[in-house]
Structure formats: C-alpha cells, structure tokens
C-alpha cells in the first residue's frame, strides 16, 4: 500500500468522524441548552440568599463570568482571514501552493467560508472551495466542502476533507498546521500540506 493510498483512507476516516461529531454535538447542544436555561433561572430563593451572603464575604460574582468567557476567541473575532503557504502532492508530482482562507464563525462548533488556492507548475491549477469548518475539540477542526478546480482550460468538480489545529497567538493572530485531501474529478487527487497564518477580527 502506497503512502498516498493510505492518506486517502485516513481522509475518508476523517470524513466519517465529521458525521459522528455532528451527531454527538447535536445531542450535547440540547443538553447544554437546558443546562444554561436552568443556570439563567438561578437557584431557588433560599439558595439565592445564601449565595448573596457568600458574595458579601468576598466571593466575586464577576470571577464566574470571567471563567465562562475564557476560551471564546471566536465570539470577539467571528471573522478569520488566513494566508495559506502549502504544498500539493500527488503520486507523481508536487507543486508549491499559495492560497487565502476566509471563515465566518456561526457558533463555537461551526464556521462557514471559502478557500482559494493556486498550485504552481507543474499543476497550474486554481481551486475554489466553499467549506465548513467543524471545531470539534479545542483548536482541532475538520474542514470539508465542495468546489471547482480550473486547469488546462477546463473546470473540474472538487471536494475537500481535511483537518487542522489552530493556535491562538498574541494580537489576535493565529497559526495552524493543516492537511487536506482534495478529490478532483478527472485530475489527480492531491494531498495539500498547509501552514496557515491567520488574523481574527
């Protein structure tokens, strides 16, 4: 089994993980929603009085808010723009690749956006994708979505599935290593290895 074929199998496993994550997230979102409703309603009157007395003794109610809001980078920065420095590789050829990735975070789990990439010689191929970024755990996300590839004066259907891990840096900047498998009908199916330099705003 070649490394390229093994990478294809890994990509399909990641795709299966997407559907599993979607199913699990739907269930846990409902549980979390009910929990937040109970939290917003507050404790029973007797317990509420005890809480206030505890606050007067030096327990800060604001500290809980700080904990709740920690780790929510996306709430203050729903837009995210990245420069992609990459390499595209098939079983026969490799090409230096540059691109731009824009994402709008709909929620803590889901981001929607677009990716534009150009693979230089010998590919000379431009790929335009509409993607969903599924933020399944901490900085790890699965990126998947359809698109079109332009090469040799023709258009080819394309579909991407891959993964990335995003590190948040000082000054609203991010960096993320990524690997994607692109199915391109009628052309070679490249693996795309990426380092993305991003900015949230």
C-alpha positions as CSV (number, residue, x, y, z in Angstrom):
1,X,0.0,0.0,0.0
2,X,1.5,3.4,-1.0
3,X,1.6,6.4,1.3
4,X,-0.7,8.2,-1.0
5,X,-3.3,5.4,-0.8
6,X,-3.0,5.2,2.9
7,X,-3.5,9.0,3.2
8,X,-6.7,8.6,1.1
9,X,-8.0,6.1,3.6
10,X,-7.2,8.4,6.5
11,X,-9.1,11.2,4.8
12,X,-12.2,9.1,4.5
13,X,-11.9,8.1,8.1
14,X,-11.9,11.9,8.9
15,X,-15.0,12.3,6.9
16,X,-16.7,9.6,8.9
17,X,-15.6,11.4,12.1
18,X,-17.3,14.6,10.8
19,X,-20.7,12.9,10.7
20,X,-20.1,11.3,14.1
21,X,-19.1,14.7,15.6
22,X,-22.2,16.3,14.1
23,X,-24.5,13.7,15.7
24,X,-22.8,14.0,19.1
25,X,-22.8,17.7,19.0
26,X,-26.5,17.9,18.2
27,X,-27.3,15.8,21.3
28,X,-24.9,17.7,23.6
29,X,-26.1,21.1,22.4
30,X,-29.6,20.2,23.6
31,X,-28.3,19.1,26.9
32,X,-26.2,22.3,27.2
33,X,-29.1,24.5,26.2
34,X,-31.3,23.1,29.1
35,X,-28.4,23.5,31.5
36,X,-28.0,27.2,30.5
37,X,-31.7,27.8,31.0
38,X,-31.5,26.4,34.5
39,X,-28.4,28.5,35.2
40,X,-30.1,31.6,33.9
41,X,-33.2,30.9,36.1
42,X,-30.9,30.9,39.1
43,X,-31.1,28.8,42.3
44,X,-34.3,28.6,44.5
45,X,-34.9,31.7,46.7
46,X,-33.3,30.1,49.8
47,X,-30.2,29.2,48.0
48,X,-30.0,32.6,46.3
49,X,-29.9,34.3,49.6
50,X,-27.0,32.1,50.7
51,X,-25.2,32.9,47.5
52,X,-25.5,36.6,48.2
53,X,-24.2,36.2,51.7
54,X,-21.3,34.3,50.3
55,X,-20.6,37.2,47.8
56,X,-20.6,39.7,50.7
57,X,-17.9,37.5,52.3
58,X,-15.6,38.2,49.5
59,X,-16.7,35.7,46.7
60,X,-16.7,37.7,43.5
61,X,-19.6,37.1,41.1
62,X,-17.6,38.6,38.3
63,X,-15.0,35.8,38.5
64,X,-17.5,33.3,37.3
65,X,-18.2,35.5,34.3
66,X,-14.5,35.6,33.5
67,X,-14.3,31.8,33.6
68,X,-17.4,31.5,31.4
69,X,-16.0,33.8,28.8
70,X,-12.5,32.4,28.7
71,X,-11.5,30.4,25.6
72,X,-14.2,32.1,23.5
73,X,-11.8,33.8,21.0
74,X,-14.3,33.4,18.2
75,X,-17.1,35.5,19.9
76,X,-14.9,38.6,19.7
77,X,-13.4,37.6,16.4
78,X,-16.1,36.0,14.2
79,X,-14.2,36.8,11.0
80,X,-11.0,35.0,10.3
81,X,-8.7,35.5,7.3
82,X,-5.6,33.3,6.7
83,X,-2.7,33.2,4.2
84,X,-2.0,29.6,3.2
85,X,1.5,28.5,2.4
86,X,1.3,25.0,1.2
87,X,2.5,22.1,-1.0
88,X,0.2,20.0,-3.2
89,X,1.3,16.4,-3.8
90,X,0.1,13.5,-5.9
91,X,1.7,10.2,-6.5
92,X,3.6,11.6,-9.5
93,X,4.1,15.4,-8.9
94,X,4.5,18.1,-6.3
95,X,3.7,21.8,-6.6
96,X,4.2,24.9,-4.4
97,X,0.8,26.3,-3.4
98,X,-0.5,29.6,-2.1
99,X,-4.0,30.5,-1.0
100,X,-6.4,32.5,1.1
101,X,-8.9,31.1,3.6
102,X,-11.9,33.2,4.9
103,X,-14.1,31.9,7.7
104,X,-17.1,33.3,9.5
105,X,-17.8,31.6,12.8
106,X,-21.5,30.9,13.1
107,X,-21.1,29.3,16.5
108,X,-18.5,27.6,18.7
109,X,-18.8,24.5,16.6
110,X,-19.5,25.7,13.0
111,X,-17.7,28.1,10.7
112,X,-18.5,28.8,7.1
113,X,-16.2,30.2,4.5
114,X,-14.3,29.9,1.3
115,X,-10.8,28.8,0.2
116,X,-9.0,29.9,-2.9
117,X,-5.7,28.2,-3.8
118,X,-3.3,28.2,-6.7
119,X,-0.9,25.3,-7.3
120,X,2.1,26.4,-9.3
121,X,3.9,24.4,-12.0
122,X,3.6,21.6,-12.9
123,X,-0.1,21.7,-11.7
124,X,-1.0,25.3,-12.8
125,X,-4.3,24.7,-11.1
126,X,-6.7,27.1,-9.3
127,X,-9.1,25.7,-6.7
128,X,-12.1,27.5,-5.3
129,X,-14.0,25.8,-2.4
130,X,-17.0,26.6,-0.2
131,X,-16.2,25.0,3.1
132,X,-17.5,24.3,6.6
133,X,-15.1,24.2,9.5
134,X,-16.2,21.9,12.3
135,X,-14.5,22.9,15.5
136,X,-14.8,19.6,17.3
137,X,-12.3,19.9,20.2
138,X,-10.2,22.9,21.4
139,X,-8.1,24.1,18.4
140,X,-8.8,21.0,16.3
141,X,-11.2,21.4,13.4
142,X,-12.3,19.4,10.4
143,X,-12.6,21.3,7.1
144,X,-14.9,19.9,4.3
145,X,-16.8,21.2,1.3
146,X,-17.3,21.2,-2.5
147,X,-15.8,23.4,-5.1
148,X,-14.4,23.7,-8.6
149,X,-10.8,23.3,-9.9
150,X,-9.7,25.2,-13.0
151,X,-6.9,23.6,-15.0
152,X,-5.9,23.0,-18.6
153,X,-8.6,25.5,-19.7
154,X,-11.4,23.3,-18.2
155,X,-13.4,23.1,-15.0
156,X,-13.4,20.0,-12.7
157,X,-15.6,19.2,-9.7
158,X,-13.6,19.2,-6.5
159,X,-14.3,18.1,-2.9
160,X,-12.1,18.6,0.2
161,X,-11.9,16.9,3.5
162,X,-9.1,17.5,6.0
163,X,-8.0,18.6,9.4
164,X,-6.2,21.4,11.2
165,X,-5.2,22.6,14.6
166,X,-5.3,26.3,15.3
167,X,-3.0,28.0,17.8
168,X,-4.1,31.4,19.1
169,X,-1.2,33.9,19.4
170,X,-0.8,37.4,20.8
171,X,-2.5,40.3,19.0
172,X,-5.4,38.3,17.5
173,X,-3.1,36.3,15.3
174,X,-3.3,32.5,14.7
175,X,-1.1,29.8,13.1
176,X,-2.4,26.4,12.1
177,X,-0.8,23.3,10.5
178,X,-3.2,21.6,8.2
179,X,-3.5,18.6,5.9
180,X,-6.3,18.1,3.3
181,X,-7.3,15.5,0.8
182,X,-8.8,17.0,-2.4
183,X,-10.8,14.8,-4.7
184,X,-10.7,16.4,-8.2
185,X,-12.8,14.6,-10.8
186,X,-10.7,14.0,-14.0
187,X,-7.4,15.1,-12.4
188,X,-5.1,13.7,-9.8
189,X,-6.3,13.9,-6.2
190,X,-3.7,15.9,-4.3
191,X,-2.8,15.9,-0.7
192,X,-2.3,19.5,0.4
193,X,0.0,20.3,3.3
194,X,-0.5,23.7,4.7
195,X,0.8,26.2,7.3
196,X,-1.8,28.9,7.7
197,X,-1.1,32.4,9.2
198,X,-4.4,34.0,10.2
199,X,-5.9,37.1,11.8
200,X,-9.2,37.2,13.7
201,X,-11.4,40.4,13.6
